[in-house]
Amino acid sequence: MDRRAFLKTGAILPAAVALPRLAHAQQLPFDPRPVVKWRTFEVTTRVEIVFPEGGTRVWLPIPSVDTGYQKILDNAWSGNAQTAKIAYDGKYGAGMLYAEWPTAEKNPVVELYSRFATRDRAVDFSAPGSVEKLSPGQHAFYTGATEHMPTDGIVKKTAQEVTQGARTDYDKAKAIYEWIVDNTYRDPKTRGCGVGDIKTMLETGNLGGKCADLNALYVGLARAVGLPARDVYGVRVAKSQFGYRSLGAGTANITRAQHCRAEVYLAGFGWVPVDPADVRKVVLEEKAQPTDLSDPVVQAVRPKLFGAWEMNWLAFNTANDFALPNSKGGKLTFFMYPQGETAQGRLDSLDPDNFKYTMTAKELNT
């Protein structure tokens, strides 16, 4: 699709505006709140296959979460792919741009443009209301085990210990959140966002990792005590409006800004946003030297990240153990990064210099 046509025919006629530049010294109280006004963004993902061999295929995640905090506006693409189409997974509804090139193409290139709108989330736990209930099938789905997230054995044992004495689902959900904040840590040596192997984390006692580890641990423990929960995979697209360097994208280049979050379903409140991994990220990264949980900069975010998200972030999907269509490779634990394959096999999505891709974001003035 022609780039100019995308801009002319979209639902919104955008003009780019500068992302807010908030210095660390301008830090504000961390207090995400839903507002009527939505912020609109465009994310561009450009992929160039440096060493094509045989037929080449690429899968790029697109926004697939359309809820009260995110609206999907449009997707378009350009490039020299022989085949390029939007496809969706039948199990999770995870969307992607699928592109394919023949052996004769020596310079495969594709560029994806995704536009979406977001607004902050915050749950008022003092005011439960009427929310859509999960069907029995949905409840079973969101409490079930996955290939990489067991809910029996040491996971169940740990979850029962963590929630001992908790009387309500809210109490259980909050107890798991506090336990993860207290007992895990963000490990800067972890590659990418981690792998989400929660069984090994608990068996070894090594509770370090990044968002795909710590938030997966939340989801697994919640499911193990019967609380519907899920991971939400995405990427940060803008700086934090509250001035937290660790909780936003530092520049318009978001190639390495992937971040996953978690949700737990509570009666009277629906899907509740949580993010214990970001509390640990503030501990490690917000200041020049790592701090601890007692630091005021951490205490300001800890209570908020049970029940609130700042939506300077794009939600792609909630897919676990994901099989890419027409792929010869194995399943993905999650679908949050661009993926590619040549005749030599799956490309390394955490090596964007050799599997050459860049992701950029800009806020649009609507």
Summary of the structure (lengths in Angstrom):
residues: 366
radius of gyration: 20.3
end to end distance: 22.6
largest distance: 64.5
contacts: 1196
relative contact order: 0.21
helix: 22%
strand: 31%
